[in-house]
Every structure is written in C-alpha cells, then in structure tokens.
C-alpha cells in the first residue's frame, strides 16, 4: 500500500519544539524577535552601504529631512519590519508545528461575510477611538514621576516627527510606497506576531480564550512604546483579537489593520498636498456626545453581528 505524501512528510520531518510547552515556545519566540530585530537592522545597513547611502564609521541623521536621509530611513524601517515582524512568527511556526500555516491561522475565514462587520468596525468606532485618545492624552502622572512623563513625551514627539517625515510625500508613487510600508507590511507583520503567535500561545497557556485576547491587546499596545496612545491602541488590539477568534483566520485582522493604517496614510497625504483642509490629527476633535454614543452602539452591534455570522451565538 502506497503511503500518503502527507504521512511520509510527517514521518521525515518533526518540528524541533513541537512537543514543548506554550510558555517555552513564547520564550523561544522572544529570542527569535531579538534575533530578527538585529538581522533586519544589519541587512538594512548592508543595503545602505551597497546603495552608497552609508559608510562604516558614519552616523545616520534620519531627522535631518534631506532626501538621502529619508531614503535611508525608509530602507531601514522596511528592513527592520521584515526582520522583526515577518521572520520570527514564520520561524517559530516552522519550529513548533508540522502544519505551520495552520498554526499561524493562514486560512480562509469560516464565513466570507465576516469581512463586512470587520472592516465596518474600523470606521464606525472612530469617534470612540478619538475620544479615548483625547482622554489618554489628558492623563498626567504624579509629580514624583515627572522625569518619566518628560521622557515619554519626548519619545512620543520623536515618533510623531519621524512618522511625519515618512508620510510627507508629494507624489502618487510616494503614497503607494507608504501604503506598502506603513499599512501593508505592518498589518501582515504585527498580526502574525501578536495574533497568530502571542494570542495563540496565550490561549494555550491560560486555557482562557478571551483573557488571552485582552492580555494580547495590552501587550500589543505596550509594545508600541507610546503611552499617550495606550488606551485607543488597546481597544483596537482587542477588536483585532476578537475578529481573529470569531473568524478563525488571520486574514481578517490583517485586513482590518491595513484599512486602519491605510486610511491614516491616505488622509495625511490628502491634507499634506492640499486636497483636504483638515489635518489627520484634527479629525474627530470636537465631536458631540451624541456621535460618541452612536459610535459605541454601532460598534457593539457589529461585534454582535460578527458573532452571529461565525455561528458562535
């Protein structure tokens, strides 16, 4: 009797860490993240050297705003994203599961209709997210932590300034590149890291699915190192984790993440080039309480509808 191909592959290849605990697999994953971050940085520096944008012993001033520095910053950003977010989850999945694609949740959702409430949620929840952002930015630490607060404000300002340098393009090609780097690659990478790996392993570790979703959302928010966006990013992380659970597919939170980041990139581009009068950071300001309440109601409805579509209620 001829042995099935999948069975022969299973007999020949056994994942190295396939029988280890979820906690140990998380430990391995953090090691892969560190390795990936270093690898991405080194590859980026090599590319800069080959392209003549850097040389040994010279420092890179990404904040200077000159074209060469911005090009170098974009190369380093993209290389770092690939090393930190794409390589580690794929490597871990290959090390712990024979069907590594299944481990990552790379499969079609149970119901294609789930994309409708998922994408809709990214828009109807905006008033709620903006209100959370305003509240988060109004939080002040005690006087005893003034030094910490100053440090956090400086980091927040630096991150905003660098992002504005990336976003400040005046042609369609630049917009497409930003959509690729900031929306597409980020959506794929961060969802593989936080939903496919961290959330999956925390579910196995805690045996509590929704507790794992909440904990992953907190880790997701803290990992961005932006205190003044902690609350809205936590809520967005919960939405992404929620739809990963109810859809059973990583493609759904990836699509949501892409829409969220892509919309921000596009709005900035339109204002920067004079197509709209309202800057991105001003959107949502001054909304009445009625908008907030309506946003909460619609958000709750879409979350409920997603459960109905998935058949879990």
C-alpha positions as CSV (number, residue, x, y, z in Angstrom):
1,X,0.0,0.0,0.0
2,X,1.4,3.4,-1.0
3,X,1.9,5.7,1.9
4,X,0.2,9.1,1.6
5,X,2.5,12.0,0.8
6,X,1.5,14.0,3.9
7,X,2.1,11.0,6.1
8,X,5.6,10.5,4.5
9,X,6.4,14.2,5.1
10,X,5.2,13.8,8.7
11,X,7.5,10.8,9.2
12,X,10.5,12.6,7.8
13,X,10.1,15.9,9.5
14,X,9.2,16.5,13.1
15,X,9.2,20.1,14.4
16,X,12.1,20.6,16.8
17,X,10.0,22.2,19.5
18,X,6.7,20.6,18.6
19,X,6.2,18.9,22.0
20,X,7.3,21.8,24.2
21,X,5.0,23.9,26.4
22,X,3.4,27.1,25.3
23,X,5.5,29.0,27.8
24,X,8.7,27.6,26.4
25,X,7.5,28.4,22.9
26,X,6.9,32.0,24.0
27,X,10.4,32.1,25.3
28,X,11.8,30.9,22.0
29,X,9.7,33.4,20.2
30,X,11.1,36.3,22.2
31,X,14.5,35.1,21.3
32,X,13.6,35.0,17.6
33,X,12.2,38.6,17.9
34,X,15.5,39.8,19.2
35,X,17.4,37.9,16.5
36,X,15.1,39.2,13.8
37,X,15.5,42.8,15.0
38,X,19.3,42.5,14.8
39,X,19.1,40.7,11.5
40,X,16.8,43.3,10.0
41,X,19.0,46.1,11.2
42,X,22.2,44.5,9.8
43,X,20.5,43.8,6.4
44,X,19.3,47.4,6.3
45,X,22.8,48.7,6.9
46,X,24.3,46.4,4.3
47,X,21.7,47.7,1.7
48,X,22.5,51.3,2.7
49,X,26.2,50.6,2.2
50,X,25.7,48.9,-1.2
51,X,23.5,51.8,-2.3
52,X,26.0,54.4,-1.2
53,X,23.8,55.8,1.4
54,X,26.0,55.0,4.3
55,X,29.6,54.0,5.0
56,X,31.4,52.5,8.0
57,X,32.1,55.0,10.8
58,X,29.4,57.5,9.7
59,X,26.2,58.2,11.6
60,X,22.8,58.4,10.1
61,X,20.8,61.5,10.8
62,X,17.3,60.4,9.8
63,X,15.6,63.5,11.3
64,X,17.5,65.9,9.0
65,X,14.8,65.7,6.4
66,X,17.2,65.6,3.3
67,X,16.2,63.2,0.6
68,X,19.2,60.8,1.1
69,X,18.5,60.5,4.8
70,X,14.8,59.9,4.2
71,X,15.6,57.2,1.7
72,X,17.9,55.6,4.1
73,X,15.3,55.8,6.9
74,X,12.7,54.1,4.7
75,X,15.1,51.3,3.8
76,X,16.0,50.8,7.5
77,X,12.3,50.9,8.5
78,X,11.3,48.3,5.9
79,X,14.2,46.1,6.6
80,X,13.6,46.3,10.4
81,X,9.9,45.5,9.9
82,X,10.7,42.4,7.8
83,X,13.3,41.2,10.4
84,X,11.2,41.9,13.5
85,X,7.7,41.1,12.3
86,X,7.8,38.7,9.4
87,X,10.7,36.4,10.1
88,X,10.1,35.5,13.8
89,X,6.5,34.2,13.5
90,X,7.2,32.1,10.4
91,X,10.3,30.7,12.0
92,X,8.5,29.8,15.2
93,X,5.6,28.2,13.4
94,X,8.0,26.1,11.4
95,X,9.8,25.0,14.7
96,X,6.7,24.1,16.6
97,X,4.1,22.8,14.2
98,X,4.2,20.4,11.2
99,X,1.4,22.4,9.6
100,X,3.0,25.8,10.3
101,X,0.5,27.7,8.1
102,X,-2.4,26.3,10.1
103,X,-0.6,27.4,13.3
104,X,-0.4,31.0,12.0
105,X,-4.1,31.0,11.1
106,X,-3.3,31.3,7.4
107,X,-6.7,30.1,6.2
108,X,-9.9,31.4,4.8
109,X,-12.4,32.7,7.4
110,X,-15.3,30.4,8.3
111,X,-17.7,32.9,6.6
112,X,-16.6,35.4,4.0
113,X,-19.3,37.8,5.2
114,X,-17.3,38.4,8.4
115,X,-15.2,40.9,6.4
116,X,-18.2,43.3,6.3
117,X,-18.5,43.9,10.1
118,X,-14.8,43.7,10.5
119,X,-14.0,46.5,8.0
120,X,-17.1,48.5,9.0
121,X,-15.9,48.5,12.6
122,X,-12.7,50.3,11.7
123,X,-14.9,53.3,10.6
124,X,-17.8,53.3,13.0
125,X,-15.6,53.0,16.0
126,X,-13.5,56.1,15.1
127,X,-15.5,58.6,17.3
128,X,-15.0,56.2,20.3
129,X,-11.3,55.8,19.5
130,X,-10.7,59.6,19.2
131,X,-12.5,60.2,22.5
132,X,-10.2,57.5,24.1
133,X,-7.2,59.2,22.6
134,X,-8.2,62.6,24.0
135,X,-8.7,61.1,27.4
136,X,-5.4,59.2,27.2
137,X,-3.6,62.4,26.3
138,X,-5.1,64.3,29.2
139,X,-3.7,61.8,31.8
140,X,-0.9,63.3,33.9
141,X,1.5,61.3,36.1
142,X,2.2,62.3,39.7
143,X,4.9,64.9,40.4
144,X,7.2,62.1,41.6
145,X,7.1,60.6,38.1
146,X,7.7,63.9,36.3
147,X,11.0,62.7,34.8
148,X,9.3,59.6,33.4
149,X,6.5,61.7,32.0
150,X,9.0,64.0,30.3
151,X,10.8,61.0,28.8
152,X,7.5,59.6,27.5
153,X,6.6,62.9,25.9
154,X,10.0,63.2,24.2
155,X,9.7,59.7,22.8
156,X,6.1,60.4,21.6
157,X,7.3,63.6,19.9
158,X,10.2,61.8,18.2
159,X,8.0,59.0,17.0
160,X,5.5,61.6,15.6
161,X,8.2,63.6,13.9
162,X,9.7,60.6,12.2
163,X,6.4,59.3,11.0
164,X,5.5,62.7,9.6
165,X,8.8,62.6,7.7
166,X,7.8,59.3,6.2
167,X,4.3,60.5,5.3
168,X,5.3,63.8,3.8
169,X,5.3,62.8,0.2
170,X,4.0,64.8,-2.8
171,X,3.5,62.2,-5.5
172,X,1.4,59.1,-6.0
173,X,4.4,56.8,-6.1
174,X,5.4,58.0,-2.6
175,X,1.8,57.4,-1.4
176,X,1.9,53.8,-2.8
177,X,5.2,53.1,-1.1
178,X,3.9,54.4,2.3
179,X,0.8,52.3,1.9
180,X,3.1,49.3,1.3
181,X,5.5,50.0,4.2
182,X,3.2,51.5,6.8
183,X,-0.1,49.8,6.0
184,X,0.5,46.5,4.2
185,X,3.8,45.2,5.7
186,X,2.9,46.5,9.2
187,X,-0.6,44.9,9.0
188,X,0.8,41.5,8.0
189,X,3.8,41.6,10.4
190,X,2.1,42.8,13.5
191,X,-0.9,40.5,13.1
192,X,1.4,37.5,12.6
193,X,3.3,38.5,15.8
194,X,0.5,39.5,18.1
195,X,-2.5,37.5,16.9
196,X,-1.0,34.4,15.2
197,X,1.7,33.8,17.7
198,X,1.3,35.7,21.0
199,X,-2.5,35.3,21.3
200,X,-2.5,31.7,20.1
201,X,0.2,30.7,22.7
202,X,-1.5,32.7,25.5
203,X,-4.8,30.9,24.7
204,X,-3.0,27.5,25.1
205,X,-1.1,28.8,28.2
206,X,-4.1,30.2,30.1
207,X,-6.8,28.0,28.7
208,X,-9.0,31.1,28.6
209,X,-9.6,32.4,25.2
210,X,-11.0,35.9,26.0
211,X,-8.5,36.5,28.7
212,X,-5.8,35.8,26.2
213,X,-7.4,38.3,23.8
214,X,-7.3,41.0,26.4
215,X,-3.8,40.3,27.5
216,X,-2.5,40.2,24.0
217,X,-4.2,43.6,23.4
218,X,-2.4,45.1,26.3
219,X,1.0,43.6,25.1
220,X,0.2,45.0,21.6
221,X,-0.4,48.5,23.0
222,X,2.6,48.5,25.3
223,X,4.9,47.2,22.6
224,X,4.5,50.4,20.6
225,X,6.1,52.4,23.5
226,X,3.6,55.3,23.0
227,X,2.0,56.0,26.4
228,X,-0.3,58.7,25.0
229,X,-1.9,56.3,22.6
230,X,-2.1,53.3,25.0
231,X,-5.9,53.2,25.6
232,X,-7.1,53.6,21.9
233,X,-4.4,51.1,20.7
234,X,-5.5,48.6,23.4
235,X,-9.1,48.9,22.2
236,X,-8.0,48.5,18.6
237,X,-5.9,45.5,19.6
238,X,-9.0,44.0,21.3
239,X,-11.0,44.4,18.1
240,X,-8.3,42.7,16.0
241,X,-8.0,39.8,18.5
242,X,-11.8,39.5,18.7
243,X,-12.1,39.1,15.0
244,X,-9.2,36.6,14.9
245,X,-11.2,34.4,17.3
246,X,-14.6,34.7,15.7
247,X,-13.3,34.3,12.1
248,X,-10.7,31.7,12.7
249,X,-8.5,33.4,10.1
250,X,-5.5,35.8,10.4
251,X,-6.6,37.4,7.1
252,X,-9.5,39.2,8.8
253,X,-7.5,41.2,11.4
254,X,-4.8,41.8,8.7
255,X,-7.5,43.4,6.5
256,X,-8.7,45.5,9.5
257,X,-5.2,46.6,10.4
258,X,-4.5,47.5,6.8
259,X,-7.6,49.6,6.5
260,X,-6.9,51.4,9.7
261,X,-3.3,52.3,8.8
262,X,-4.0,52.8,5.1
263,X,-6.8,55.3,5.9
264,X,-4.4,57.3,8.1
265,X,-1.7,57.3,5.4
266,X,-4.2,58.5,2.8
267,X,-5.8,61.2,4.9
268,X,-2.3,62.6,5.7
269,X,-1.4,62.6,2.0
270,X,-4.6,64.4,1.0
271,X,-4.1,67.1,3.6
272,X,-0.3,67.4,3.0
273,X,-0.9,68.0,-0.7
274,X,-3.8,70.5,-0.2
275,X,-6.7,68.2,-1.2
276,X,-8.4,68.5,2.2
277,X,-8.4,71.3,4.8
278,X,-8.4,69.2,8.0
279,X,-5.1,67.6,9.1
280,X,-5.1,64.0,10.3
281,X,-4.6,64.9,14.0
282,X,-7.6,67.2,13.9
283,X,-10.0,64.6,12.7
284,X,-12.5,63.6,15.4
285,X,-11.9,66.6,17.6
286,X,-14.9,68.4,18.9
287,X,-17.3,65.6,18.2
288,X,-20.5,65.8,20.2
289,X,-21.5,63.3,22.9
290,X,-24.2,62.0,20.5
291,X,-21.6,60.9,18.0
292,X,-19.7,59.0,20.7
293,X,-22.9,57.2,21.9
294,X,-23.9,56.4,18.4
295,X,-20.3,55.0,17.7
296,X,-20.5,52.8,20.8
297,X,-23.9,51.4,19.8
298,X,-22.8,50.7,16.2
299,X,-19.5,49.1,17.5
300,X,-21.4,46.9,19.8
301,X,-23.8,45.9,17.0
302,X,-21.0,44.9,14.7
303,X,-19.3,42.9,17.3
304,X,-22.6,41.1,18.0
305,X,-23.2,40.6,14.2
306,X,-19.7,39.1,13.8
307,X,-20.6,36.5,16.5
308,X,-23.8,35.7,14.7
309,X,-22.1,35.3,11.4
310,X,-19.4,33.0,12.9
311,X,-22.1,30.8,14.5
312,X,-20.7,31.2,18.0
313,X,-24.0,32.6,19.3
